[in-house]
Amino acid sequence: MMVKMIDIAKWVLVILILSFVGLMVVEWGADLSGLLQRRDPIVGEVNGVELKYSDYEVMVRNARARAEANLDRGLTEEEIRQLRDNVWEEFIQQVLLEPVIDELNIQVTKADVFNLFVNNPPPEIRENPNFQTNGQFDVEKYKDLLRDPRLAPQLAYQEELIRSQLPYIKLRNIITSSVMVTEEEIREEFMRQNSKAKIEYLLVPVSKYRDTPLNITDADVQAFYEAHKEEFKQPERRRLNYVLFSTTPTAQDTAQIYEQIEEIKRRALEGEDFTQLALEYSEDPSVTRNQGDLGYFERKDMVKEFADAAFAAKPGDIVGPVKTQFGLHIIKVDDHRVEDGKEKVKASHILLKFSPSRATLDEAREKAQRFAEEAQDEGFSIAADRMGVEVKQTSPFAKSNNDFIPGLGAIPGAVSWAFNADKNAVSYPYKATQGYIIFEVAEILPEGYRPFEEVKTLCKTRLEIERRKELARQYAEKIRPLVEQLGDRPFQEIVQSDTSGLIVDSTDYFTMEGFVPKIGREPAVLAAAFTLPLNTISPPLDIKKGIIFIRVKDRPEFNQELYEQQRLSIRNQLLQRKRQTAWDQWYNALKEKADIRDYRNRYYLG
C-alpha cells in the first residue's frame, strides 16, 4: 500500500507540473533581466528586449524534457520545431504582459497560492478514483497526500512555480472580468444546439435562366466594379524571389531505407521479438502506444497495398517490405477471422518513412547557408548564377498570422521577415517541408485596389449571377399571389401549372447550427424555419441557388426540462468562449502594436 501511495504521489506531481505548464509564460514568468546580460547571439527581440541564444536553448530544453516526460517518448523533428515556436511565443507574451502587470500593480498573496494549489486541482486529479469518495472528489484525501513530508521539497518547488504564474492568471481575470452571459444568450445557444425543424420548399433556381441572354456590356462590368470597389481593396503585399535547396530523399537515401528494412525483416524472421523491433525502429507515431499492434481490421480500413499484403499472408507470416504512401512496411500477421460476415486480419507492422539522410540534409543546409551569405554580399541573382540554382517567385501576398506563403505553404517566421524587410533584402535560410529556402524581397506593393483588368472576369461572373438572380426574383414575385393562396395545399400544384424549371422538395430535420439539407448554409432560411408558425408559407427568400418559398412542416416545442438540465453546462461553455475571445482580442491588439523581430532561422535550420 505504501508503494502504491508513493506511485500516486509521483503521478500527482507530474499532473500538477503539466497542468500549470499549460499556463506558463516562459519559465513561469521568471525575471530575464539577469539572464539577458551575457554576451552571446540573440534569437529575437520584442520591443527592444533581446532573447539570447543560450537562454532560449535552456527554455527549449526544459520544455522538451517536460513534453517527453508527458508523452513517455522522444519528440519528432516536427514536434521540436513546434515546441520552439511555442517557447518563442511564450517569451513574446512575457515581454508584452509584464509591463501591464506592473502598471496594474498585480500582487500575489499566500491565500492566492493556497487556493489555486490546494482548492483547485486539475481535472486529472479530481477524476482520479484515489481522491474520490462515493464517486465525488474528496479534497481531504488530496490534502492528506499533500501533507506527506516526503513530498515537501517537490511541493515547495510547485508552490514557487504557481506563485510566479499567478500574476498572469490574475491579469487574464482582470481583462475578462467584464464578460457576462445573459439568460437570453443561454436560451439562444440551447435552441441553436437542440431546436429542430423540417421544411418543404418551392425554389425558383438561378439555373432556370442559364441560357437567357443577359446582354452585359463592358460598361456594365465597369459600373459593377466601381459600385463594389471596396470589396476589391487589398492591404500592403509582398512578392518574393526565392531559391530552394531540396531535402527530397536521394536515390541513395531510398536504397539505404530499403536495406535497413530488409535487415529488420531478416532479424524478425530469425526470431527476434517483433514488438521490440517495432519499438526500436518503427516510425509510426502510434508505436509507443500500441507497440506496432494494429489489432483486427477489415480490408477497407487500410490502404490497398497494405491490405493486399496482409490479407494474402497466413497467420505467423512476416511479409514485406510493402510500399505505401506512408513509407515501407514489414507486416506480421497474427490471425484471420470472419466477424459478422466480414473478413478481418490481426497484424502488427514496422514502418520506415522515406526521409532524407543526415548527409543529404547537411549538404542542403550547407549550400543554403553559403548561398545566403553570397546573396547578402553580392546580390541574389549573382549568387544564383554562380551556384547554378533556379530563382523562382511567389505571387503577391498579404501579411497573415499563419505564416502562409503562396506556393510554398507555412514557413514559420518568413512572413514576419518579409514585411519587416526592405526591397532587395535577402533572408537567412528557412527550413520548409521542401527543403531550405532563401528569400529576397522582389516587390513591395502598397495598399490599394485590385486593378479593374485583374478582376474583370470575376466582376462579369458576379454580374451575370446578379442578373439571373433578379430574373428569378421577378418570377417569384409574379407567382407569389398563387403561392400565398395555397394555404396548406402542396407546392406541387404550382409546378403542375408551370413546368419551366421550378423545384419542389422537402428536407429532413435540421438544427440551427447552420446547414439546411439540400439548400446549404442560408441564414434567411434558418431564420424563417425557426420563427414562422407551422404550415405558414414564407415570403420569397434570397439564397445562393435562387429565390425560395418555404413552409415549416414540423418544429418540436421548446423542451423546458432538457433546458434546465443543460443550462449550467451551456452557461459555462459560453462564458469560457466569451472570455477566451475577449482575451484573444485584447492580447492580439497588444501584439499587433509590438515591435517583434524573429532571428531564429539564423540558428535553427533543421
Buried (B, 14 or more C-beta within 10 A) or exposed (E): EEEEBEEBBEBBBBBBBBBBBEBBBBBBBBEBEEBBEEEEEBBBBBEEBBBBBBBBBBBBEEBBEBBBEEEEBEBEEEBBBBBBBBBBEBBBBBBBBBEBBEEEEBEBEEEBBEEBBEEEBBEBBBEBEBBBEEEEBBBEEBEEBBEEEEBEEBBEEBBEBBBBBBBBBBBBEEBBEEBEBEEEBBBBBBBBEBBBBBBBBBBBBBBBBEEEEBEBEEEBBEEBBEEEEEEBEEEEBBBBBBBBBBBEBBEEBBEBBBEBBBEBBEBBEEEEEBBEBBBEBBBBEEBBEBBBBBEBBEBEEBEEBBBEBBBEBEEEBBBBBBBBEBBBBBBBBBEBEEEEEEEBBBBBBBBBEBBBBEEBBEBBBEBBBBBBBBBBEEBBEEBBEEBEBEBEEBEBBEEEEEBEBEEBEEBBBBBBBBBBBEEEBBBBBBBBEBBBBBBBBBBBBEEEBBEBEEBBEBBBEBBBEBBBBBBBBEBBEEBBEEBEEBEEEBBEBBBEEBEEBBBBEBBEBBBBEEEBEBBEEBEBBBEBBBEBEEEEBBBBBEBEBBBBBBBBBEBEEEBEEEBEEBBEEBBEBBBEEBBEEBBEEBBEEBBEEEEBBBBBBBEBBB
